[in-house]
Amino acid sequence: MSENTSLSPKEILSQTDAYRNLFPHTKRGDIYLNHAAVSPLSLPVKNAIQAHLEERSELDIENYFSTLAPALQSARARVSSWIGCKSENLAFVPNTSYGINLLAQGLSWKSGDRVLLYDKEFPANVYPFLALQKKGVKVDFFSDRNGEILLEDIAKKLTPETRLLSISFVQFLSGFRIDLAAIAALCHKHDVLCAVDGIQGLGAFAIDCEESGIDFLSSGCHKWAMSPMGIGIIYVSDQLLAELDPVFTGWLSVENAWEMLDYKLDLPHSARRYELGTINWMGIIGLNEAFGLFREIGQPVLSQKILLLSEHLRQKLQEAGFELALQTGKDHLSGITSVANLEAAEQIVTELANRNIEVSMRDGFLRIAPHFYNTIDELTHFVEELKTIDIAP
């Protein structure tokens, strides 16, 4: 899915500002800049979940065939279209960690196999592979250069024993956004599987699984995808489907689940084999509406608006004398901007909250993460408020 649009910056700002009324907290004057942690739910998402709860409570209690099954089918179609894959290659999971564990535990490993990771990855993309050490798997790490992840540094760490590279689409701390296709091509050149943690980019920037050539994607949907907590996705390529064994098997994992007393362990030739039983239906209902809204706006408009906000924010922070954690070109920017070497970052976050501005502190960095409905004026106001905060030693 392309991120290019023929709209001018002014048109992008005007078009996305029209959606602000779908986020009620904006009417209270709150400035929410913490989407890298969790996003607010839009009114369409909230209303759909409330309607589902009302059905389950009194109107249509056993609403699987009337409401839930159609919502699941719609959500599967919308998400697979959004990430550039066939619906057969998509499965729903509870969260990113669950999906990555499906990968780590589902592959057949032998002692001496190696996994390559970035040394500043979010823990969800590290611990599942460290747990493989008891099977004799070795875990290697590569480093960045001033926050930038370079192909040559990854290549230097690949060995004949490396079976898998797992990396985030967008880094949770620096905000560096990788070139998925370039990294996947490097991996395949060395006969290495390419797995991606997509949670800090899904919903904000284009992910085309098939076109990029990645083998696996896992992503929760409560951050930039603006869906309820507890629902996520995995993408499994056709090639990987043939070798990734299901870690668990449930009654809905099989081909003919509704033939309940015919105990045939026939797994479908699709990612549905990784879905076990009763799903997070409120998550599915909300996710379906969230991606419906995204489809209405369009990925290019979402991406370009977020980049406009990030570029403005970075400019204002630098003009005010703050040190950015990442210096890179526009192609590698994301919705995350972090301020480095800031004394008392935690106290600053608290003081900003007292002023109705929400950001986060991660590993000593002040992390700011606006989404498409935020405005240039909000970011300017944030920087002006940040400049006035004086934390006593």
N, C-alpha and C positions, 0 to 999 in steps of 0.2 A: 504494500500500500504506500503510495507516494505521499510525501509531506509538502509537496509544492502546491501553491495556489496562485491564481491570477489576481487575487484581491490585494489591494494596497494595505499598508499598515493601518491607515485610518479606517478603512472599511472593515478590517479584521477586528479592531478595537470596538467599533460601533456594533458589529454583528454579535460579538460575544457578550458585550455589556447588556444586551437585550435579555440575556438569560439570568441576570443577577437576581431577578425576583423569584427564581426557583430555589433560592438559598436564603431562608428566612433570617438567618443570623446576620446577614448584611444589613437588614432593616434596623437592627439594634445599634448599629455603629461599630460592631465588632469587626476587627481585621484578622482573619484567620489565614495564617501563612505556614501551616504545619501539615501540608498534604503528604509529605514524605513519611509522616507517622500514621495518620488516619484522616480520611476525607469526611466532610459532612455529607449527609444523605440529601439528595435533591427532593423537592416535593413530589415529583413523579414516582421516585423510589419509595418514599415514605407512604404515599397514598396507596400504592400497589400492595405494600406489606400490610397496611391497615385493612384493606379490603380482604386480603387473604385471611387475616386473623378473624375478621367478622364472619367470613364464610365458615371457618373451622369452629367458631364458637357457637353459631346458631343457624346460619342460613343454608349451608351445604357442607355438612360436617365431613362426609366421605367424598372429598372433592378431587380425588386423583384424576379421574378421566375427564371431568368437566373443566378443571382449572390447571392442575399441576402438570399433567402430561403435556398439554399444549405449551405451557410456559417453558418446560424443559426443552422441548423440541425447538421453540423459538430462540431460547438462550443459546442452545448449541449452535444453531445456524448463525446467529448474530456474532457470537464470539469467534467462531471458526472463520467467518468472512472477514472479521476485523483483523485477525492475526495471519491471514493468508494461508489457510490450510483447509483440507477436507474435513467435514464434520466427523468422519470415521477416525481421524487422528487426534481428536480432542476428548478429554475426560475431565470430569469435575472432581475436585478433591477439597479437603477442608482448608488447606493453607499451603504456603510455599514449602515449608519444612517437610510436610507429608509427601509432597510430590518429589522432592529431592531424595528423600529416603526410599521411595519406590524405585528410583533409578539406582541408588547406591546398593540397595539390597537385592534388586532384581537382576543385575548383571552377574554373570558367572566369572568369578575372579580366581586367579591362581597366585600363589606366593611369588612376589617379585614384580607383579603388576604395579604401575605407578599412576597416580592422579596428580594433575597440576592445577594449582589454585593461586589466586592473587593474595598477597600477604596483608591486604586491608579489606578483605571481604567481610560482609555481614555474616555472623556466626551460623545462620541457617544454611549457608552454602559452604560451611567448613566442617561442622561436627558430624554430619552424616558420613563424610569421607574419612575423618579421623577414626570413626568407629570401625572402619574396615581394616585398620592396622592389625587387629587380632586375627585377621585372615592372611596376614603377610603382605598386605598392600602397603606400598610406600606413598607418602604424600609429600609432594614438592611444592614450593612457593616461588613465585616471581615477584619482583618489585616494580614500582612505577618510577617515573622521573618527574619530580615536582608535580605529582598528581596525574600525569599523563601516562596512559597505558600504551606501550608501543609494541607493534608486532614483532620486532626484532628481539625484544626482551623475552617475549613468550617463546619464540622459536629457539632461543638459546637454552631454554629449560626443558624442551621436549627431548625425550630419549626413545630408543627403540622399544623400551618397556612401557612407555606412557600410553595408556588406553583411553584416557578421558581428560579433557579440560572442562572445568566448570567455572563459569564467570558470570557476573552480574551485567545485565544490559546497561544499567545506570548504577554507578557506585553510590551507596547510601550516604557516604560522608563527604566526598569531594564533589559528587554530581557528574563525574566524567561519564560520557555516553560513548560506548564502543561502536565500531563498525561491525555489525553482526556478520555480514557477508564476507568481509576480509578475514575475520578470525575463523569463521567456519571453513573457508578455503584453506587457510594455513593448517588447520587441524586435519582436514581430509588429505592434504598433501603428505602428511606424516602418518596417515592411517589412524588418526585419533578421533574419538567421538567428541562432539561439541555440545555441551549442555549449558543452558542459560537460565539464570534467576531473573525473571522479568518484572518483579514487583515494583521497582522504582521507575519503570517506563511504560508499562501497560496502561493504556488510556491517555497517555500524554504524547507518546511518540510512536511512529509506525514500527510495527514488528511484522515482517512477512516471513513466516517460518519456512515455507517451501522455497521461495525465491532466494532467501539468504543462505539456505543450505544447512541450517542448524539441525541437530539431531533430536534435541529435547529442550523443552521449555517448561518451567514451573513458576507459577505466580499466584499469590493471593490477590484478592481484588478489592481490598478495603482501603487502599491508598489512592493512587491516581485513577484507578478504575471506578472509584466512587460508589462501591457496592457495600453491602453489609459485611461485617466481620464473619469469618468462619466459612467462606466460600472461595474457592480458587480453581485454577485450571492447570492441566498439563497438556502439552503437545508431544506426541511421540511420532517420529518419522516412520515411513513405511519400512525402511531398513531396520530401524531399532525395534519396531514391533515384533519382528521375527526373532529377536534374541533377548528381549526384556521380559523375563518371567514375572507374573504377578506375585507379589510378596504375600498377599492374602487373597482368598477367594470367598465370595459371598453368594447369596442366592440370586442376586441380580448381575453377577459376573458372567453367567452362562448364556448360551445362545437362546434357549427356549425357557426363560425364567418362569413363565406362567404355566408350564407343564410341571407342576410342583412335585408330583410323585414319580416322575420319570428322571431318576437321578443320573443323568448323563452329564459328565463334566466336559461339555463341549464349549470351549471358550470362543467368543466371536473373534473374527479377524479384524478387530478394531480396538481402539483405546478404551472402549466400554468394558473390556475385560478387567480394567483396573478400578471400576466402580463396584462397590460391594453390596450395598443395601440401601435403606432409607437415607435419602440425601438431606442436606440442609435446605428445606424448601423455602424458608424465608429468604435465605441467601440467593437461591435461584430466582425467586420472584423479583427481588431487588436488583440482581445483576441483569436480568432481562430488560428491566426498565432503564437501568443506567446505560447499557449499550444501545438501547433504542434512542436515548438522548444523544449519545455520541454520534450515532449514525446520522441523526438529523443535522447536527452541527458540521460533521465531516472531520476526518483525521487531519487533513492539511490545515484547516482553520485552528483546530485545537493546538497542534504543534507550533504553528507560527505565532499564535497568541502567547503561548508559554515562553517561547524564545524571546519575543518582544519584551515581556515582563522581566525575564532573566537578564537581558542585556541592559535594560534601564536600571535594574537593581544593582548590577555590578558597577555600572558607571557611577551611580550616586554614592555607593559605598567607597569606591576608590577616590572620588572627589572629596569625600569626608575624611580620608586618611586611614580607612580600615584596610587590613590585609586580607586578600582573598585566598582561600585554600587552593584554588586551581586557576592557572592561567593557561588557556587553550583556545583553539579556534571555535567558530560558531558550530561547526559540524559535530563537535564533541560536547557542546553545552547541553544542559537539561533543565528541568524545573528546580533543581537543587542548587542553591548557592550557600557556601559556608564561609564564615569569617574565622580566620586563624589567629593564634597568638593574642587572644582577647582575655584579659584578666577578669576573673569573677564571672565567667559566662553563665553559670547557673543562677547567680543573683540577678544578672541582667535579664534572663528569661522571666524570672519572677516579677521584676519591676515592669517589664513590658506587658505581662499579663494584667498587672494592676492598671495599666493604661488601655486595656481591651485589645491588645495585640498579642497574638499567640504564635510563637516560634518554638524551636526546641534546641536543646543542648545535647550534642553527641560527642563523646570522647574529647571534651574540652572545646569543641568547635560550636559556634553559634550557627545553626542551620535554618535557612529561610527557604520555604517551598511554596510559592504561589501557584494557583491553578487558573484555568481559562477564564473564570468569572471574576477574578481579582482585577484591580484596575491600576493604571500607572499612578494615579493620585494616592492610592493606598500605600504603594511602595515608597513613594516620595515622603509621605507622612511617617512611615516606619523609620526611615533613615533619619529624618529630623528628630524624632523622639529618641532614637538610639544615641544620637549625638549629645543629647541633654542629660543622659544618665550618668551620674557620678557615684560610683560605688566606693565607699570609704574602705580603706585597708583594714 
